Amino acid sequence: MRLIDVVQFASGSLRGSRVRTLLMILAMSIGVAAVVVLTGLGEGARRYVINQFSSLGTNLVIVLPGRTETAGIGPGMLLGQIPRELTLDDAQALLRSRAIGRIAPLTIGSSQISHEARNREVVVLGSTANLLEIRHMNLGQGQFLPAGDIRSSESVCVLGAKIKHELFGQQPSIGAWVRLGDRRFRVVGIMAAQGESMGFNTDELVIIPVASAHMLFNTSGLFRILVEAKSRDAIEQAKRDAEQILQVRHHGERDVTVIRQDAVLATFDRILHALTLAVGGIAAISLAVAGILIMNVMLITVSQRVREIGLLKALGAPAAQIKNLFFAEAILLSGVGSVAGLALGEIGVRMIGQIYPSLPVAAPWWAVLAALGTSFGTGILFSVWPARRAARLDPVMALARS
Amino acid sequence: MIQLENVSRVFAVGDQQVAALRGIDLNIAAGDYVSIMGPSGSGKSTLLNLIGLLDRPSSGTYRLDGGNVTDLDDVQQARVRSKKIGFVFQAFHLVPRLTAATNIELPLILAGIPAAERKARVAQLLENYGLADRADHRPDQLSGGQRQRVAIARATSMHPAVLLADEPTGNLDQATGKEVMNLLEQLVAQQVTLIIVTHDPAIGGRAQRQLHMVDGQIINQTGSAVNT
């Protein structure tokens, strides 16, 4: 029997019982669509987190004051010690490492900002000119903090988009003076509106030179030092150098914590990947259920078509050929079901993309392959038994059945 | 053509052994027209199924066309059925979802004959059996006589040497039955070996050679065995 005839015969018998065939295709396609949509969601969440992280900067190493013990309680905690401050000198010393390209010290505090009659509470970020590029921020108008000596406490500030709007409305603000605490600052730039990113809303920040922030808040410590390694390969070296340089400066005491941003990222990546797999696995169960449904219906088909099977045998079809005909039916069902399911899943993914545009939903290629594989696999696996039953029918008995 | 030597067929019914055929010796020559008659349960259908290789003897040997076909495996049996044997059944056994033309084509499809050749042969058969205007009708749109004609056309589509008919007129009225018998007998004229199982003496009596069976044995033969 020729392959094309096998396919034609099988599709003919599927068309012969339309409702049954449509229901089976529906079951199969819902299973495939579930896998596609759910893994698409999981993968979307993973990519969303990765995008958020990489929008914070690339090749970043972050230095925090104080040593975070991963287990147990550090001696400092028991004694109530405050960890040693990170200073601007510490920050500048980091530049001695050949692995480190740029740094941006950060000081953070809150203060009252006012312009004419309007005032509000704002978070003030003290940093340097490098922050803009290291953190991948976008400037809306004007200029960012002036480059130059890290210790020069110029009275200039950059406003977040929302702050600018609240203080100035539609009026031009570049060159205007605002009051922060007890000092006056000249506005040199406005940040582009970009909304929340990892809990940091730059729209509601005011950025001033780090030395000015130290004077404003009467402190000399740093909240963080953002360190940009020269390349991806230099990240580990930059981290070790940072630890070593600061240890030497702090009299041999390792009292800072240095983390690689991509280590955090990798952890998130692993967690979300596992989540995607788990969700995909749950969806695959519905495929297995569809497979059992196919088996059930095929078994009924075999007993309904006993006479036809007997006839085919009498007309010269060996057992293997009968088996092939039933396999062909199962493969056709799974095939059409899978394609319909992929289309259904794609529609679902698009719809989610419409509803949550910020979530980059897309089923990963391996999930699509796995869904197709599972649907074909279950379709074939669960038709083995019915096909064998059909092939083993005794033709004399089968023909005598009325 | 067909040589049965001491063939028996025993069925296990529960824990009892029931012999449907006991020591049958039978020679049928190519082009013979044989009818097998007897009461129901006499083993005539079992004998026909054995000859048609749908069943196997419990003991004895069966030679078809000179070759021993007693112990062929499933694939070989199917090949012999496909090439040498055609079946006509009492209940027609047409596939309900297929058209008359496709039903006739079925043995050719199973044998893997190219589509172009199949179409030509089916067109010829439809013509021969007066079914040309019924080609696209499904079995439920055909009369009993037309259905049996489709079945005969199907049975002859592979040009078999042996045609086995089990009560071919059983589901037909007398006039249509006669018409069907005429068609079958025309095939004998074309050197096809025709074996008919029936319990109707009027039908069985038309054969040149008549076998009467009782309790799994051939008790009496009438007519001439042309060349055994």
Boltz contact constraints between the chains, C-beta under 6 A:
constraints:
  - contact:
      token1: [A, 1]
      token2: [B, 110]
      max_distance: 6.0
  - contact:
      token1: [A, 1]
      token2: [B, 112]
      max_distance: 6.0
  - contact:
      token1: [A, 2]
      token2: [B, 112]
      max_distance: 6.0
  - contact:
      token1: [A, 5]
      token2: [B, 109]
      max_distance: 6.0
  - contact:
      token1: [A, 16]
      token2: [B, 97]
      max_distance: 6.0
  - contact:
      token1: [A, 308]
      token2: [B, 95]
      max_distance: 6.0
  - contact:
      token1: [A, 311]
      token2: [B, 93]
      max_distance: 6.0
  - contact:
      token1: [A, 314]
      token2: [B, 87]
      max_distance: 6.0
  - contact:
      token1: [A, 315]
      token2: [B, 106]
      max_distance: 6.0
  - contact:
      token1: [A, 315]
      token2: [B, 107]
      max_distance: 6.0
  - contact:
      token1: [A, 315]
      token2: [B, 110]
      max_distance: 6.0
  - contact:
      token1: [A, 316]
      token2: [B, 78]
      max_distance: 6.0
  - contact:
      token1: [A, 316]
      token2: [B, 81]
      max_distance: 6.0
  - contact:
      token1: [A, 316]
      token2: [B, 82]
      max_distance: 6.0
  - contact:
      token1: [A, 316]
      token2: [B, 107]
      max_distance: 6.0
  - contact:
      token1: [A, 316]
      token2: [B, 110]
      max_distance: 6.0
  - contact:
      token1: [A, 317]
      token2: [B, 110]
      max_distance: 6.0
  - contact:
      token1: [A, 318]
      token2: [B, 74]
      max_distance: 6.0
  - contact:
      token1: [A, 318]
      token2: [B, 75]
      max_distance: 6.0
  - contact:
      token1: [A, 318]
      token2: [B, 78]
      max_distance: 6.0
  - contact:
      token1: [A, 319]
      token2: [B, 74]
      max_distance: 6.0
  - contact:
      token1: [A, 395]
      token2: [B, 54]
      max_distance: 6.0
  - contact:
      token1: [A, 396]
      token2: [B, 49]
      max_distance: 6.0
  - contact:
      token1: [A, 396]
      token2: [B, 54]
      max_distance: 6.0
  - contact:
      token1: [A, 396]
      token2: [B, 55]
      max_distance: 6.0
